[in-house]
Amino acid sequence: MAVESQGTLIRRASTALVTSSASTAMDIQSTVIVCTGTIDFTTAGLGFTTSMLIKCDAKDTSVYAIKSVAATAIAIYGTFGTTGATNIIITGYSMGNVGEVVDFGGPGGAAGVIDVTHLQSTAKEKMIGVRDEGQLTMTLNYDPTDTGQIGMKADRAARYKNLYDILFHDLDKSDSAMPSRADFFGYCNGFSLNGAADDKVSANAAIEISGAVNYSTKVTT
């Protein structure tokens, strides 16, 4: 079934991250992280919430959406790719919408083609190099007060690699449902303004993707 463009959200992580201690014992189960040490995920010092995405350093490279948070457990939508008990750092990313997005392109890219033809080859032989996920490009109605647009300009000035995701509109987000997503880290590599007589001021932004793009399908529980 096709996914409707209208209602799609482009989101950027706030630089105010939340992290757990690396010295606290955790048990990553299939859909939940259980703290076996002394920690409270809901305290002001940590403050993990259901609006966040999380990443578990040194254990699982993917990013997951939080479904629920209790004092000693964080449940996610979907399934962890790696499980087991270990001391890890959990990083929580608060996601905010980039406002006034008119259209977007990407992620997309291509891997380099490496020529491995040799003297005994009867035709060109090739292998594929490391994939390049390319860019996410956006056209926006320029809003100098929008937090997402302000953040992208600040990321560009600081050369800061940030987390972005695309929240598709194949499901309404709720306490028991998460739409399909694509998430990735990237650098804001361009933010330019355009204007003309009898017209609005537009902006063009480009996010240079670093690493893999993770795709997840909608989840209902």
N, C-alpha and C positions, 0 to 999 in steps of 0.2 A: 504494500500500500504506500502510495506517495506521501511524502511529508510536506506539509504546507509551509511556505516561507514566512507568511505573515504570522507574527507571534514569536518568531525565533529571537533568542537573546544572545548577544555577545557579552561575555562577562570577564572582568579583570579582577585579580586578587589585590586586596589591600596590602600595603607593606607592613601593617600591624599584625604580624604572625603570632600564632600561639604554638608553643612547643612543650613537650613533656621532658622529663629528665631521662638521660641515657642510663642512669644507674638503677632505674626501677624495673622490676621484672614484669614482663608482659607475655601473654599467651595469645597469639593470633590464631583464632579458629576460622572456620570456613566463612562466616559472615559477621564475626564479632571479635573485638580485641578485649580481652579480660585482663585486668590488672591484678597480678598476684602479689604485688608489693603494697606499700603504703602510699596511696595517691588518691586524689579525688578529681576526676575529670571535669567536674562541674564547678569547682571553686573559682573564685575571682582570679587567682594566680594563673590558672590554666584557662578555664572558660571555654571549653569546646562546646559548640552548639550545632543544632541541626541545619543551620544555614551554611555550614562550612564544607569544604573539601579537605581530605586528609591524605598525607603521604607518609609511609613508614620507611624511614631511612635505613639503609643497610639490610633490609629484609625484602622489600617489595618495591619495585620502581614505579608502579602504577599509582594513579590518583583515584580516590574513591569518594563518593558522596555519603555524608553521615545521614543515617536514618533516625537514630535515637542516641541519647547520651544519658548514662546513669553514673553514679559516683565511681564505680569500678568497671564500667563496660561501655564501649562504643560500638554500636551496630551500624552496618553499612548497607547500602543498596548494592545488590550483586554479590559476587564471591571473591574473596582474596585469592590472588594467584599463587601466593606462597604462605604456608602456615607453619606454626611451631612456636615454642616458648623461647624467648630471648630477651635481652636488654636492648631496646630500640628507642629511637627518638621519633615521636609522632608529631608531625607539623600540621597545624590547622590553618587553612586559608579562608578568610572571609571574602566572599565573592560579591562584587557589585556590578550592576549593569553599566555598559557603555551606552550612553543615551543618544537618541536621534540618529541611529544607524539606518541609512536608506537602502543600502545593498552591501553585499560582501562577496568576496571570491577566495577560494581556498578553504582549508588547506589543500595543497597540491604541489607536486614536484616530480622529480624523476631521478633515478640513479644514473651515475655515469656508466657508459658502456666501455669495457676494457677489451682491446683487441688481443687475443691470444693465438692468432693464426701462426702456424709454423710451416717449415718447408715440406712436411708431409701432409699438410692439410689439403683437402680437395675442395674446400669452400671456406669462406670466412668463418672463424670460430671466435666466439665472444663469451665474456662473462660480465655479470652485473656487479657494479661497485656498491658502496654504502649508499642507502637511499637518502635523498634530500627531500624533506617534507615541504620545502618551498616557503611560501608566505601566506598570511591571511591579510587580505586587503579590504578596506572598508571605505565607503563614501558616507559622509555624515552631514547633517545640518549642524553647522557650527554653533555650539553653545558654550560660551566661556565660563559658565557657572556649573556645568555638568561635571560631577566627580570623576566619572570614567574618562572623559576627555582630558580633564586636568591631570589625572594620574598617568595617562599615556604620554603626555608631554613631559611630565616629570621623569618618567622612566627613560624616555629618550635622552633627556639632558644628563641623566646619571648613568647611562649605559647599563641599566638594570634589567636583568633577565627575570621576567615575571611569569606567573601562571595565568593562562587564559582558558576559557572554555566556551563552546557553542552549545546552548541549551535549545534543542529542537522542540518544535511544537507538535509532537505526536501524542502528547498526554499532558493533562494539567498537573502541575507540580502540587503535591499535597503532603500531608503527614504519612501517607501510605503509598505514594506513587512518585516515581522519578522519571521524567522524559529521557529520551535518548540524548547522549552527550558526545562531544569530542573535546578532549582537553590536551593541552600542550604547553610547554614553556617557550618563551620567545622574547625577542628584543623589539621595542618600538623603534623602527629604523627610518620612519618618516612620518611627518605630520605637517601637511601643507594646506593653506587656505586658498580659496578661489572665490571671486566675486565679480559681478557685472552689473551694468545699469538695469534697474527695474528687476532685480533678482535677489535671492537670498545669498548669504555667505555660506559656502560649503567647505568641507574639509575632507582631505584624503589621508588615510592612515595606513601604514604598512607594518605588520608584525612579522619579523624574520624568525621563523620557527627553528628552535634548537632542540635536537633529539627527536624522539618518536611522537606521533600523534596517537593517543589512546581513544578508541571508540567504544562506547557502551550502548546497549539497546535499552529501551524503556523497561522499567521494572514496576510491577504492582504487587502488593502484598495484602 
